[in-house]
Amino acid sequence: MSRPDTPQLNIRSSFARERAGELARSTGLTTTQIVEDALRAYLPPSWGPPHIKLIRKGALLVRPRRGREVSLDDANAALDETRSEQR
């Protein structure tokens, strides 16, 4: 006699198991329904709009350079101007 092929999901996290059970009891749904609803609602974290491409510079992810270069003197002058406006 063959066994029916039923899908299963084993939850090894005690927190996840307990929380799914609590939600099932409080809502009257089954634990399976709770897990299915949670998975339907889940959206993975994103890095921002897909048109922004980041490149790695050492340990940092930065936008690629476009347009004119900013010299150190220009950057320091802009910082000094901003700081003097804030006082």
Beta strands, then each sheet from edge to edge (+ up, - down):
strand 1: 55-57
strand 2: 60-62
sheet 1: 1+ 2-
end
